[in-house]
Amino acid sequence: METTDAFAGLECVDCGAIVDADESHRCPDCGGALDPTYAYDAIELDRETLAARPFDSQWRYTELLPFSRESAVTTAEGATALVDCPDLADELGVERVLTKDDGRNPTGSSTDRGASVALTAAAQHGASDVALPSTGNGGQAAAAYAARAGLEAHAYLPSRSGFTNKAMVNVHGGDMNVVGGRFGDAVGAFEEGLAEHDDWYSLRAFDTPYRHEGAKTLFYEVVEQLEWDVPDAICFPTGEGVGLVGAAKAAAEYRDLGLIDETPALYATQASGCAPIVEAFDDDRDDHEPVEHPDTICGELEIPDPAASPRVLEAIRETDGGAVATDDPDILEAAVRVAQATGLEPTPSAAAAASGAWELAERGAFDGDETVVIVNTGAGNKEADVLRSHLMGQGI
């Protein structure tokens, strides 16, 4: 594989073994998940070096990614806007609120960051086909980046996924498998497909070590856009937890490299109809219990059995963050409020971050002088019908 100079291979998150990146998605010793690791002492990266580079894509952080910009499968993802939201700051009773508007990525969601890195890995591994289960956005992103790489994509989506996601999988030339039921049913169909095709390359979250590795670039951008002031809190809408795990890793890397002095509190925000991370956090458990009957309008967050919940829980605890769930009506109302107060357009699932921030404020989690970042992971026009239906239900 064509890797960057400091990339040292893949480290097992369970037993600590270092695995050659050419060999496996899972630890050959214990079967544990793998995480990219680097020779950090060999990385020379400072604020001045970054300031001299164009703010044009996530690949400007190539020293902390496994692959070079030149080898990347990329459509210039990343480098999204960080937007001041003073009206929201007033409503939350804090000094400053900013929205990281990641719905501006090429396919309209944060999943483009991880798809770019994961498809680069797949291409370098010589894969011909990639496959994943998805609630929607991940399938669309995988199909787009697979098309760019000249690979076949097989996406397994539950029937309740948004029309835009399903349509665009097909538009990008992907093999779109609509599975009756919910996300767990899509996972089951994906696993059957993978078992029948031993040459398929899995892009399932945390099966591949590379999706959260792309997701971590969001944090790098946030602190640079804040002129190296670290926000006090970042709220992530959380299903599998790819973005949050990535952010925790990025914050630790920047701290250890001396680029920042402290790390922000990271908060997982979920819908109360499917909140396994929140329930585990509230019960002080290190792992989740699957939600038996998930039920939320926030389809991107309806993941009842997240594969890497121990890593998500570790991330929020180690950063002195937390987890909070809010009801669907509150999330929909938060999406509308953000749109009307800021002009930004979150999807309902993404608006769980804003709704969670309001809930945290009501619980007294903030003192009043904080800078809070809300991550908008998806472009609102993907699910405009859901928000319009919510307004119509109010007679608007």
C-alpha positions as a printed Julia matrix, in Angstrom:
396×3 Matrix{Float64}:
   0.0     0.0     0.0
   1.08    3.58   -0.67
   1.03    5.06    2.83
   2.3     8.24    4.45
   5.71    8.31    6.14
   4.47    8.28    9.73
   1.73    5.7     9.28
   2.86    2.73   11.38
   0.09    0.23   10.69
  -3.07   -0.81   12.51
  -3.28   -1.24   16.27
  -5.76   -3.61   17.88
  -7.95   -1.67   20.29
  -8.34   -4.81   22.46
  -4.89   -6.44   22.73
  -2.6    -3.71   21.4
  -1.04   -5.81   18.65
   0.3    -3.9    15.65
  -0.92   -5.33   12.34
   0.4    -4.57    8.89
  -2.17   -2.57    6.97
  -1.92   -4.98    4.04
  -3.12   -7.91    6.07
  -6.48   -7.53    7.76
  -9.5    -5.55    8.9
  -9.5    -7.44   12.23
  -6.74   -8.4    14.63
  -5.37  -11.83   13.65
  -4.5   -12.52   17.29
  -7.77  -11.77   19.07
 -10.28  -10.68   16.41
 -10.45   -7.16   17.83
 -11.11   -3.97   15.88
  -8.15   -2.12   14.44
  -7.21    1.54   14.55
  -4.62    3.37   12.42
  -1.55    4.36   14.39
   1.39    6.63   13.62
   4.98    7.26   14.6
   4.01   10.57   16.21
   7.59   11.44   17.09
   8.33   11.55   13.36
   5.53   14.0    12.59
   6.57   17.6    12.18
   3.42   19.68   12.05
   2.83   23.13   13.48
   0.27   25.89   13.21
   2.35   27.92   10.78
   2.68   24.99    8.38
  -1.07   24.48    8.36
  -1.78   28.2     7.98
   0.32   28.24    4.81
  -1.81   25.54    3.17
  -5.07   26.11    1.28
  -8.13   25.3     3.37
  -9.48   23.12    0.58
 -10.09   19.56    1.8
  -9.48   17.16    4.65
  -6.37   15.91    2.87
  -4.47   19.02    3.99
  -3.91   17.0     7.18
  -2.1    14.23    5.31
   0.6    13.78    8.0
  -2.13   12.41   10.28
  -3.84   10.26    7.66
  -2.73    6.87    6.36
  -2.54    7.89    2.71
  -1.16   10.81    0.75
  -3.31   13.45   -0.92
  -1.91   12.32   -4.28
  -3.18    8.75   -3.78
  -6.53    9.71   -2.25
  -9.95    8.92   -3.64
 -11.35   12.38   -3.04
 -13.92   14.86   -4.22
 -12.57   17.67   -2.01
 -14.57   16.64    1.04
 -14.02   18.5     4.28
 -13.1    22.17    4.69
 -16.73   22.89    5.6
 -17.94   26.1     7.18
 -18.01   26.83   10.91
 -20.85   29.3    11.34
 -21.41   31.66   14.27
 -24.95   31.4    15.66
 -25.4    34.26   18.15
 -29.17   33.79   18.53
 -28.62   30.18   19.56
 -25.93   31.29   22.02
 -28.46   33.62   23.64
 -31.04   30.84   23.85
 -28.58   28.37   25.36
 -27.19   30.99   27.73
 -23.58   30.55   26.66
 -20.92   32.87   25.29
 -20.81   31.43   21.79
 -22.46   28.75   19.65
 -21.09   27.69   16.3
 -22.42   25.12   13.87
 -19.97   22.95   11.96
 -22.02   22.69    8.79
 -20.83   19.35    7.46
 -23.89   18.95    5.28
 -21.88   21.0     2.76
 -19.8    17.93    1.89
 -20.07   16.59   -1.68
 -22.89   14.09   -1.04
 -24.43   16.21    1.69
 -23.18   14.52    4.85
 -20.23   13.98    7.17
 -19.92   10.4     5.95
 -17.97   11.66    2.92
 -14.93   12.17    5.16
 -14.72    8.51    6.12
 -15.8     7.26    2.71
 -12.86    9.04    1.1
 -10.28    7.4     3.37
 -11.97    3.99    3.36
 -12.32    3.89   -0.44
  -8.68    4.94   -0.76
  -7.77    1.93    1.37
 -10.06   -0.36   -0.63
  -8.53    0.78   -3.91
  -5.01    0.27   -2.58
  -5.94   -3.19   -1.33
  -6.93   -4.06   -4.89
 -10.62   -4.51   -4.06
 -13.13   -4.74   -6.88
 -16.27   -4.49   -4.72
 -17.12   -2.72   -1.48
 -20.17   -3.32    0.69
 -21.83   -1.92    3.79
 -25.09   -1.68    5.71
 -26.26    1.89    6.14
 -29.11    3.94    7.46
 -28.77    6.07    4.31
 -26.02    8.64    4.14
 -23.19    6.14    4.39
 -24.58    4.13    1.51
 -24.84    7.19   -0.69
 -21.3     8.29    0.15
 -19.87    4.81   -0.42
 -21.54    4.6    -3.84
 -20.19    8.02   -4.8
 -16.6     7.34   -3.78
 -16.67    3.82   -5.18
 -17.71    5.31   -8.52
 -14.79    7.71   -8.3
 -12.43    4.8    -7.59
 -13.88    2.59  -10.31
 -15.2     0.02   -7.83
 -18.6    -1.63   -7.43
 -20.57   -0.64   -4.34
 -23.18   -2.81   -2.63
 -25.31   -0.88   -0.14
 -27.88   -2.46    2.18
 -30.43    0.08    3.39
 -33.61   -0.39    5.42
 -36.77    0.43    3.52
 -37.42    3.46    5.71
 -34.21    5.18    4.56
 -34.73    8.5     2.83
 -35.63    8.57   -0.85
 -32.66   10.81   -1.71
 -30.14    8.36   -0.26
 -31.65    5.39   -2.06
 -31.96    7.25   -5.34
 -28.39    8.5    -5.29
 -26.94    5.06   -4.61
 -28.46    4.07   -7.93
 -27.45    7.3    -9.65
 -23.82    6.65   -8.71
 -24.1     3.18  -10.21
 -24.22    1.29   -6.93
 -26.04   -1.94   -6.21
 -28.78   -0.74   -3.86
 -30.44   -3.43   -1.74
 -33.55   -2.19    0.05
 -34.26   -4.45    3.02
 -37.66   -4.66    4.67
 -37.65   -3.69    8.32
 -35.1    -1.6    10.16
 -31.35   -1.2    10.32
 -30.77   -4.52   12.06
 -32.42   -6.27    9.13
 -30.14   -4.42    6.72
 -27.13   -5.55    8.76
 -28.32   -9.15    8.55
 -28.73   -8.95    4.77
 -25.29   -7.35    4.45
 -23.68  -10.11    6.49
 -25.3   -12.73    4.26
 -24.02  -10.94    1.18
 -20.52  -10.68    2.63
 -20.52  -14.38    3.48
 -21.43  -15.23   -0.1
 -18.75  -13.0    -1.64
 -15.37  -13.42   -0.01
 -13.87  -10.82   -2.34
 -16.1    -8.01   -1.07
 -14.33   -5.35    1.0
 -16.36   -4.33    4.07
 -17.0    -0.65    4.68
 -19.2    -1.24    7.71
 -18.51    1.28   10.46
 -15.66    0.04   12.67
 -15.22   -3.08   10.5
 -13.0    -0.88    8.39
 -10.4     1.02   10.41
 -10.63    3.97    8.08
 -14.07    5.6     8.31
 -13.5     7.14   11.73
 -10.0     8.05   10.58
 -11.53   10.34    7.96
 -14.12   11.59   10.44
 -11.43   12.89   12.79
 -10.51   15.66   10.35
 -13.64   17.56   11.39
 -12.03   18.31   14.74
  -8.8    19.49   13.14
 -10.8    21.96   11.1
 -12.85   23.24   14.02
  -9.87   24.25   16.14
  -8.12   25.83   13.19
 -11.25   27.78   12.26
 -11.42   28.98   15.88
  -7.84   30.24   15.52
  -6.63   27.46   17.81
  -9.06   28.18   20.63
 -10.47   24.82   21.68
 -14.25   24.84   22.16
 -15.55   23.87   25.56
 -18.06   21.37   24.2
 -18.89   19.67   20.91
 -22.27   17.99   20.42
 -22.44   15.1    17.94
 -25.59   13.4    16.67
 -24.73    9.78   17.42
 -25.75    6.5    15.82
 -22.7     4.26   15.43
 -20.49    7.02   16.9
 -17.99    7.27   14.04
 -17.73   11.05   14.22
 -17.39   11.17   17.97
 -14.73    8.45   18.17
 -12.84   10.22   15.4
 -13.01   13.55   17.21
 -11.72   12.06   20.45
  -8.74   10.59   18.63
  -8.06   13.85   16.79
  -8.16   15.88   20.0
  -5.7    13.53   21.69
  -3.38   13.68   18.66
  -3.36   17.47   18.55
  -2.77   17.66   22.29
   0.09   15.18   22.17
   1.66   16.99   19.21
   1.55   20.25   21.18
  -0.88   21.95   18.8
  -3.47   22.45   21.55
  -3.27   22.41   25.35
  -6.65   20.97   26.28
  -9.43   18.89   24.77
 -13.15   19.68   24.57
 -15.94   17.85   26.29
 -17.6    15.6    23.72
 -21.32   14.9    23.95
 -23.24   12.12   22.24
 -26.78   13.18   21.39
 -29.43   10.61   20.47
 -33.16   10.28   19.96
 -34.94    8.88   23.0
 -36.6     6.23   20.82
 -33.19    4.68   20.16
 -30.6     5.73   22.71
 -28.36    2.77   23.62
 -25.32    5.0    24.2
 -27.21    7.35   26.5
 -28.71    4.48   28.47
 -25.3     2.86   28.95
 -23.77    6.18   29.99
 -26.56    6.9    32.48
 -26.22    3.4    33.95
 -22.41    3.75   34.19
 -21.87    0.72   31.95
 -18.94    0.17   29.6
 -21.1    -1.39   26.89
 -24.65   -0.94   25.66
 -27.65   -3.21   25.71
 -29.36   -3.41   22.3
 -32.61   -1.5    22.0
 -35.29   -4.12   21.45
 -37.88   -1.89   19.78
 -36.21    1.2    18.27
 -38.62    3.87   17.13
 -37.57    7.34   16.02
 -38.15    9.63   13.06
 -34.37   10.2    13.08
 -33.52    7.34   10.76
 -29.78    8.05   10.64
 -29.64    7.58   14.42
 -31.85    4.49   14.62
 -29.0     2.07   15.29
 -30.09   -0.13   18.2
 -26.9    -2.18   18.45
 -23.87    0.06   17.73
 -20.77   -1.97   17.01
 -18.29    0.14   18.95
 -20.23    1.48   21.92
 -17.33    0.86   24.36
 -15.16    3.19   22.28
 -17.91    5.82   22.15
 -18.46    5.63   25.9
 -14.73    5.79   26.55
 -14.44    8.87   24.34
 -17.14   10.85   26.12
 -15.93    9.86   29.59
 -12.27   10.58   28.92
 -13.16   14.07   27.66
 -15.49   14.79   30.62
 -18.4    14.93   28.2
 -21.66   13.07   28.35
 -24.67   11.68   26.55
 -28.18   13.01   26.25
 -31.36   11.91   24.48
 -34.34   14.02   23.47
 -37.76   13.18   22.04
 -38.56   13.3    18.34
 -40.87   16.36   18.58
 -38.13   18.3    20.34
 -35.58   17.26   17.7
 -37.86   18.29   14.85
 -38.55   21.59   16.57
 -34.81   22.12   17.04
 -34.26   21.56   13.31
 -36.85   24.19   12.49
 -35.49   26.58   15.1
 -31.95   26.27   13.75
 -33.2    26.9    10.22
 -35.21   29.95   11.24
 -32.59   31.43   13.57
 -29.49   30.81   11.48
 -30.47   30.03    7.89
 -28.72   26.66    8.17
 -30.45   23.43    7.2
 -29.96   20.34    9.38
 -31.66   17.03    8.76
 -33.87   15.8    11.62
 -31.19   13.29   12.65
 -28.49   15.96   12.65
 -30.73   18.28   14.65
 -30.45   15.88   17.57
 -27.18   17.7    18.29
 -28.96   21.05   18.64
 -31.8    19.51   20.62
 -29.26   17.83   22.87
 -27.45   21.12   23.41
 -30.71   22.75   24.54
 -31.32   19.85   26.91
 -27.82   20.16   28.34
 -28.38   23.87   28.9
 -31.66   23.19   30.7
 -29.88   20.68   32.92
 -27.32   23.3    33.91
 -24.39   21.7    32.12
 -23.07   25.11   31.02
 -21.9    27.99   33.21
 -22.49   30.73   30.67
 -19.03   31.5    29.33
 -18.64   28.45   27.08
 -18.03   28.08   23.37
 -20.25   25.24   22.14
 -19.99   23.61   18.71
 -23.0    21.82   17.25
 -22.17   19.4    14.45
 -24.65   19.37   11.56
 -23.92   16.07    9.88
 -26.45   16.26    7.04
 -27.98   18.67    4.54
 -31.59   19.39    5.4
 -32.85   19.1     1.86
 -32.26   15.34    2.05
 -35.25   15.07    4.39
 -37.12   18.3     3.75
 -40.4    16.34    3.58
 -40.03   15.26    7.22
 -39.55   18.82    8.43
 -42.37   20.11    6.22
 -44.7    17.43    7.6
 -43.77   18.53   11.11
 -44.76   22.11   10.3
 -47.97   21.02    8.62
 -48.83   19.06   11.75
 -48.67   22.37   13.6
 -50.96   24.01   11.08
 -48.13   26.02    9.49
